[in-house]
Amino acid sequence: MEQSAWPEISALVAEAPCPVEVLPADPRRAADCLGALEISTRSWLGAVVANSGGLVVDHGWLRVLGGGHDGLPGVAVEAGRLVVAYDVMGGQFAWLPAEPGARPTIHYFGPDDLTWQDLELGYGDWLEAMLTGALHGFSAGLRWPGWEAEVAGVAPDQGISAWPPPWTREGKDLAAVSRKPIPLAELVSVHHDMARQLGFL
């Protein structure tokens, strides 16, 4: 029987400096997802898929995808990218090569600039960073006073839509904009559509 990476991940979850909820795994969905991705539980990605429906990190700010859970999709390929997480503002994390033949790294599509940024971390290093406190600094520019309670009240399949949006000059101060929960898939789609219109994608 192969050795799973899940005990390492569970230890990080237990010691995380912010709240982390492990959504229960659906064995059938997890097995289907693992099979589609052709990975094993020796890898960190495979372990997350097999042992959780996803991880809800820091009051729900970050949703790390696993095998799938009610309202939260499993890890899947979208537009040629292996999407592994979303944040509540509609940001996307994808694991893909920076160029053909290169080793895959995590890339982030930010709602504040509508571009993909190579974080230059493999999946395991990225997840470890997110679970050990790096998320706070990484997301600082998109947070506002009292965000914790507001984000905690948003369902896993929802994100927070801001108007004016964070990629505009008027929307940079998230404390001063209008914010409301909308379906996460819709929020992500709006960001990508605007990025295409602006010629960023």
N, C-alpha and C positions, 0 to 999 in steps of 0.2 A: 504493500500500500504506500502510495507516495506521501511524502511529508508536506503538509500544508503550511503556507506562510501565515495562516490565520492567527495562530498564537502570538506571533510578533505584532500583528496589527491590533489584536485585542489588548495587548499590554499597553500600546500607545493610546488606545481609546480610554483605558482605565486611568491613565496618568495625564490625560489631556488637560490643558489649563482652561479650556472652555467646554461647555456642555456638548456631548456627542451622543446622539441616539442611534442605536443600531436597529434598523427596521428588520422585522422578521423575514427570513428567507422562505420563498416558496420553492420546495425542492424540484418540482417539475419545471418551473420557469427557469430556475438556476441551471438545471441540466441542459435545457434547450439553449440557453444563452452561452454556456461554456462550449457546447458543441458547435454553435454557429461561429464563435470566435476562435475555435480550435486552440484553446489554451488549457493549462492544467492549474490545479490549486497550489502548485509549488510557486507560481508567480503571485505577486501581490494583487494584480488585477483579477486573476482567477480565484484567489482566495476571497476577495470582496464579493465577487459575483456568486460564488458557491455558498457563502455563509451569511449573506445579508440581502435584504431587498434594497439596501442603500444605506448610506450614513448621512445623518442630518447633523451638521456641525455648526457650532456657535449660534445657538438660538434659531437655527434654520437658515442662516445666511448662505451656507454652502450645502449643496445636495450632491454628495458623491454617489454616482449610480452603481448599483450592484446587479442582482439578478432580476430586479423589478419588484415593485410594490404598488398597492392601490394608489393610482394617481401619479406614480413616479415610474418612468420607463426604465428598462434595463439598459446596460451598456450596448450600444449599437452603432453601426456605421451610418453616418448621415453626410450626404454630399461628399463622399470619399474620405471623411474624417471619422475616426473612432471617438465618439463623444463619451467622456467619462464623468463629467460633472457640470452642474449649473450653479450660478449664484442667484440670489433673490432679485437682483437688479437686471437679470437677463443676460449676464455674462456666461460664456461657454468655455469649458476646458476640453480640449481634444488631444489625443495622443497620435502623433503622425510624424513622418520624417520631414525634416526641414527641406530636403531635396531628395530626389530619387536615389535609393540605395543607401541613404544615411540611416543611422540608428534613430528610431522614433524618440521624440521628446514631447513633453506637454506644451501645448500652445494655448494661449488665452485670448478669447475675443471679448474685448471690453466695451461695455455700453457707453463709456465716456469718450472713446476715440474711434470706435467702430472698425478697428483693425485687429488682425491676428498678431500676437506677440509670442515669440519663442522663449519659453521660460528656461530652456536649456537644462531641464531635469527629466530623468526617466520617471516612469509612473511611480515606482516605489519611493524614490527620493522626494517627489512632489507630494505624495500622500503623507509621508512622514513629516514633511515641513508643515503641511496644513493641520496636522494633528498635534503639533508641538508648539504652535503659537505664531507661525509665520502669516497665518491668514489675517491677523489683526493689522499688521503693517501693510500687507498686500492690498487690503480693501479699505484702508483708511480714507482715501479720497472720495469714496462713495458712501460714507456713513454720516450720520447726523445725530445730534443729541437725542437720546431716548430711542434710538433705532432698535435696541434689543427687544423691548416690549412689542413694538410695532411688527417687527419681523417674526417674532414668536407666534403672533396671531395669524400668520399667513400659512395656508395649507401647502404641503409639499408640491402640489401641482400648480401652484400659483407663484407669481412674481410680483414685484412692485413696479408699477408704471409711474414715471415721473413726468410732470409737465411744468415748465419746459424740460425736455429730455437732457440727460447729463452730458451728451456730446455737444450741446449748444453752449455758447458763452453765458447765456442767461440761466442755464440749468446747472452750472457748476456747484452752486451752493445748495446741496440737497435739503438743508434745513428750511430753505425759502421757497421751495417748489410745491406744487400740488402732487400728492402721492396717493395711489389707490391700488389694491390688489386686482390683477387680471390673470387669466390663464397663462401659465409660464410659456407654453408653446406659442401662444399668440405674441407675447412680449419678445421672445427670441426672434420670431419671424419678422416683427416690425423693425428690430435692430438690423437684421440682415438685409431687408428690403431697402432700408435707408442707406446702408453701406453700399449696396449695388448702385443705387441712384447717384450717389456721390462719387462712384468710380473706385471705391476702396476694395471691392471684391471682384 
